[in-house]
Amino acid sequence: MNLDRLHEAALHQLTGCRYAVLHALHVALCESIPKTARGRPIRRTLWAQLVLTLIKLRLDLPYRTIEVMFRLDAVTAYRDVRRILTILSALALKAPKGSALSRFLIVDSTGTRVRSTALRDHSGHKHHKRRKCQAIVTESGEIVSVSEAFAGSVHDKRIWNDAYGATKSTLKQIVLADKAYVGARGEGQILLRPHRRSDAAYKADKDSAKAFNRALSKGRELAGERRHHSVKVEHVFAQMKNFRVLS
């Protein structure tokens, strides 16, 4: 299989990325790699190395399987993937031109089933071993930040509190959350969540608390649609889990 000659449909199926995204990544790689490099020149094109790296992340294939499929030595494939990953992780990718300024951000966390014998990875809610991470996204679904992986037994609020120090400086808008973030750092200042019936504010003024919850719910709805805005976060999670290497 020639990685340089794959058509758009095959590229989307194997890498999980559309051609426009692949082209943007290829341009960013070309701009970041120095023109004059020491050592023997690499025979494989930069495009083929990028596609191979994304296939590895998407399907999580063993390098021996990659060797058979693409007729490429396993050690060479490993070096290509590590080289491209190092460059991609250092890229400062900018938002596409014309993207609308987000009025607020949305935060939520998700878990991925993993093979583990550690008791801390067991989720009492999902009843299996998993690892969790938190994502903060804009209204349009652009990722602002993703936390590191936590054990499956860790609560959403603790993930927010642990990542709060590193992400606070990057948060320019109000962050909308669900009721799992009760008592989280920055609550009422940069983090807004609905009032619960057991909250003091709800007991003190029920009508005012209900009005606040309705206003927050309207803010979490998509403009012109009757869908909950947290769907955007779930779409981002689906795109992340599209890459099996995440587990």
Secondary structure, DSSP 4 states (H G I P E B T S, - for coil): --GGG--HHHHHHHHS--HHHHHHHHHHHHHHS-SS-SSSPPSS-HHHHHHHHHHHHHH---HHHHHHHHT--HHHHHHHHHHHHHHHHH--PPPPTTPPPPSEEEEEEEEEE-----GGGEETTTTEEEEEEEEEE-TT--EEEEPPPEETTS-HHHHHHHHHHHHGGG--SEEE--GGGTT-TTBTTTEE-PPPTTSHHHHH-HHHHHHHHHHHHHHTBPTTS-SBTHHHHHHHHHHHHTSGGG-
